Every structure is written in structure tokens, then in C-alpha cells.
Amino acid sequence: MVNVDVVQEIAAGASDVSKILLDHQNAGLFFDAKFIVAKTADDGEIFGGKGAIRTLNVAGVKFSEQILIANSSHIRYAIIGDRPLRGHQGNIYLDEQNPALTSVRYTIVCQAPKWLPDKLVEFLLSQAMKKALVKINQHFLALAS
């Protein structure tokens, strides 16, 4: 079983961080993947929120993720199907410390393919999440200066 748990402070309010994370069309600015919006959020949900489906291309591997929960304090998504990772579920918790600082905790639980060691998958996912959260923080720091 793969378990990833990354924490990063971001220089913005939780609502602003949530909007960046749910802007699937522009997610490639922060994550090392190409994103295409396959389905918009369900009626009555926030932009990019519950029901939205995004198709990702990561190093030539294509798969889709669906947003299951989305608000200014929690985003949950899951890979549709069992490739490239089985049972993949991501949770992003946004804990606003003050209007200009949010602690983001990004967790992922999944099963790696049998031919890939869990620790390697954990390392790769952890590094990708850390890099993306640092980029998001840098984005907000640049806006503030």
C-alpha cells in the first residue's frame, strides 16, 4: 500500500488556494502534467468542484481523475479505473491559519502496480506533490510582491 503525506505552508487564504487547485485547465502551471477538462462540476457545485473530471497526461501515461468533494477546506479526488494506480484517492486539506497563510496537507493512498515497489511510488508522488505545492506558494508570493 502506498501512503503519501505532504505538508506545505502557502502564502494565501484557503479559498484562494482552493480556487488554484480546482482550476483544472491551468493545473499544468503547477503540476508536471497536461490537464484537459473532460467534464465540468455538477450543477450547484463550485467551479472545478464535485463531479468534475480531468484527464491527465503524465510522461505519456493518460488517465482521468474525478473530484468527489470540493470546498475551501477539503478537496478529495480519485483516479477513475485502476490505471496507472489502483484505488488511488487524494485528499487535500486546507487549514487557514490567517487570511494570508494556509497550511496544506496533501495525502494520497493507492496501490502500486505489482512491478513497481511501493516505496518508489511513494517517493515519486511525494516529490511531485511537494514540487507542485512549492510552485503554488511561489505563485502567491509573486502576486504579493
HUSULGI-V166160 format. One record per run of one state. SS is the DSSP state (~ for helix, > for strand, _ for the rest). FROM is the first residue (numbers start at 1). LEN is the number of residues. Records with the same first field share a line. If there is no record, write none. Layout:
BEGIN
SS: FROM-LEN + FROM-LEN
END
This chain:
BEGIN
_: 1-1 + 11-3 + 22-2 + 30-4 + 40-13 + 59-2 + 71-3 + 80-6 + 99-2 + 112-6 + 145-1
>: 2-9 + 34-6 + 53-6 + 61-10 + 74-6 + 86-13 + 101-11
~: 14-8 + 24-6 + 118-27
END
